[in-house]
Amino acid sequence: MVSASEAWAAFWRITNVSFQVVLDLWPVSLGVLVAAILAFTVGNPLRTPAIRRRLTLLLVTYAIPLLIVVMGAVLRFPGPPRMFTEARQSWRVDMLWWVLLIHALVVLAAPIIMKGVRLRAFAILLLGFWLSATSGFLVEASLQGVGQ
């Protein structure tokens, strides 16, 4: 484990680089953002009972990108930058990929469960998954000690 100040510095570094990746891939980011905004505003979805009942579930998934960045900051590889020939600490990376897999399954399952508002639910959840995916690859590098 790392100290609190190192974890805090790593948290901000990973967050900064994650947002830089989102900005560098601006066409995809803009499309996903516009889709989420339209799905959340057009036609007043809060009047739809299916959305209103599951709004908490839809919005809670936006905490997963934050969880991924926290995992990268707290569980990052504690030593100096290492060579690719060293054995990785697989449990850290496996935890990250399990979180990403669960997030992907939620994004795919929610539209199936939410009959009548499937496309709207998918568009709302897609932005959170996009943020998770872009930060996930950077966190994997942090967990393996690459680029420190």
Backbone torsions as a table, in degrees:
resi	resn	phi	psi	omega
1	MET	NA	160.6	-178.9
2	VAL	-110.9	163.7	179.2
3	SER	-71.3	165.8	-177.4
4	ALA	-64.1	-40.6	-178.8
5	SER	-69.0	-37.3	176.5
6	GLU	-67.5	-39.4	178.7
7	ALA	-65.6	-41.0	179.4
8	TRP	-64.0	-44.0	178.5
9	ALA	-64.0	-41.0	178.8
10	ALA	-66.5	-38.0	177.8
11	PHE	-58.0	-48.8	-178.7
12	TRP	-69.4	-35.0	178.1
13	ARG	-65.8	-45.6	179.5
14	ILE	-65.2	-41.8	178.9
15	THR	-61.9	-44.6	-179.5
16	ASN	-61.8	-47.5	-178.7
17	VAL	-68.5	-35.2	177.7
18	SER	-61.9	-45.2	178.6
19	PHE	-68.1	-30.4	176.0
20	GLN	-65.8	-39.4	176.9
21	VAL	-64.3	-42.6	178.1
22	VAL	-60.4	-41.1	179.0
23	LEU	-71.8	-35.6	178.2
24	ASP	-65.9	-33.6	177.6
25	LEU	-97.4	46.1	-171.0
26	TRP	-59.6	-34.3	179.9
27	PRO	-61.9	-43.7	178.8
28	VAL	-68.1	-45.4	-178.9
29	SER	-60.4	-42.4	180.0
30	LEU	-65.3	-42.9	178.7
31	GLY	-62.2	-44.3	179.9
32	VAL	-67.0	-40.5	179.5
33	LEU	-64.9	-45.3	179.5
34	VAL	-63.4	-41.5	178.6
35	ALA	-61.8	-42.6	179.8
36	ALA	-66.8	-42.0	179.6
37	ILE	-64.8	-44.4	178.8
38	LEU	-63.8	-41.2	-179.6
39	ALA	-66.2	-29.8	-177.2
40	PHE	-89.3	-14.6	-175.9
41	THR	-118.5	-38.9	-174.3
42	VAL	-69.3	130.8	177.1
43	GLY	77.6	13.1	178.6
44	ASN	47.9	71.5	-175.1
45	PRO	-65.3	-18.0	-179.6
46	LEU	-70.5	-13.1	174.5
47	ARG	-83.3	-15.2	178.9
48	THR	-78.6	122.9	-177.2
49	PRO	-59.9	-35.8	-179.0
50	ALA	-64.2	-38.7	178.4
51	ILE	-73.3	-44.0	-176.3
52	ARG	-62.0	-39.2	-179.5
53	ARG	-67.1	-35.0	-174.5
54	ARG	-111.3	18.1	-178.8
55	LEU	-61.5	-39.1	179.1
56	THR	-61.9	-44.7	178.5
57	LEU	-61.2	-41.5	-179.9
58	LEU	-64.9	-41.6	-176.2
59	LEU	-80.5	-26.1	178.5
60	VAL	-64.2	-29.1	-179.5
61	THR	-65.2	-16.7	176.7
62	TYR	-75.0	-8.7	175.2
63	ALA	-82.9	-16.6	-177.7
64	ILE	-65.1	-41.5	175.2
65	PRO	-59.3	-37.3	176.6
66	LEU	-65.2	-41.8	177.0
67	LEU	-60.1	-40.2	-179.3
68	ILE	-65.2	-42.8	178.9
69	VAL	-66.0	-39.6	177.3
70	VAL	-63.4	-41.4	176.1
71	MET	-58.5	-43.1	179.9
72	GLY	-65.0	-35.5	-179.2
73	ALA	-75.2	-41.9	-175.1
74	VAL	-81.3	-39.7	-174.9
75	LEU	-98.6	11.9	-176.2
76	ARG	-60.8	158.1	-178.5
77	PHE	-62.7	121.1	-170.4
78	PRO	-78.5	-15.8	-174.6
79	GLY	-89.7	-171.8	176.2
80	PRO	-70.4	166.0	177.0
81	PRO	-53.3	140.9	-172.7
82	ARG	-120.9	166.6	178.9
83	MET	-80.6	157.9	-178.7
84	PHE	-71.5	-11.9	-177.8
85	THR	-82.2	-13.9	179.8
86	GLU	-74.6	151.9	178.2
87	ALA	-70.6	135.2	179.6
88	ARG	-82.3	159.5	174.6
89	GLN	-89.4	91.9	-167.7
90	SER	-66.5	-28.5	-176.6
91	TRP	-63.5	-32.8	179.2
92	ARG	-68.1	-46.8	-179.7
93	VAL	-68.9	-37.6	177.8
94	ASP	-62.4	-39.4	176.5
95	MET	-59.4	-44.3	179.5
96	LEU	-60.8	-47.6	-177.2
97	TRP	-68.0	-31.0	174.8
98	TRP	-65.5	-41.7	177.8
99	VAL	-62.6	-44.8	178.1
100	LEU	-63.7	-39.4	178.4
101	LEU	-64.8	-43.3	178.0
102	ILE	-63.6	-40.4	178.4
103	HIS	-63.1	-42.9	178.5
104	ALA	-62.8	-40.0	178.8
105	LEU	-65.9	-36.8	176.6
106	VAL	-65.1	-42.1	179.8
107	VAL	-63.8	-35.2	179.4
108	LEU	-81.4	-32.0	-176.2
109	ALA	-81.8	-33.6	-176.3
110	ALA	-59.0	-45.3	177.8
111	PRO	-64.2	-29.0	178.4
112	ILE	-70.2	-40.0	-178.5
113	ILE	-73.1	-36.7	-172.8
114	MET	-89.9	75.0	-179.1
115	LYS	-60.9	133.8	178.0
116	GLY	97.0	-23.9	179.9
117	VAL	-133.2	35.7	-174.0
118	ARG	-62.3	-49.6	-178.1
119	LEU	-64.4	-40.5	178.6
120	ARG	-63.0	-44.1	179.3
121	ALA	-64.0	-42.6	179.6
122	PHE	-63.3	-42.2	-179.7
123	ALA	-66.0	-36.7	178.1
124	ILE	-67.2	-41.2	-177.0
125	LEU	-77.6	-24.6	-175.1
126	LEU	-63.2	-36.0	179.2
127	LEU	-62.5	-44.1	178.1
128	GLY	-62.9	-39.2	178.3
129	PHE	-68.5	-36.5	177.3
130	TRP	-60.8	-43.3	177.7
131	LEU	-65.8	-38.3	177.7
132	SER	-64.9	-43.4	-178.3
133	ALA	-66.6	-43.0	-178.8
134	THR	-67.5	-37.8	178.6
135	SER	-79.6	-26.3	-178.1
136	GLY	-61.6	-39.9	-179.6
137	PHE	-69.3	-35.2	176.8
138	LEU	-70.7	-38.2	178.3
139	VAL	-66.9	-36.4	176.7
140	GLU	-59.9	-41.9	177.5
141	ALA	-62.5	-40.3	177.9
142	SER	-64.8	-40.2	179.8
143	LEU	-67.7	-27.8	-178.8
144	GLN	-95.3	-2.0	177.0
145	GLY	82.8	18.2	-179.8
146	VAL	-92.7	131.4	173.7
147	GLY	76.1	27.2	178.9
148	GLN	-83.4	NA	NA
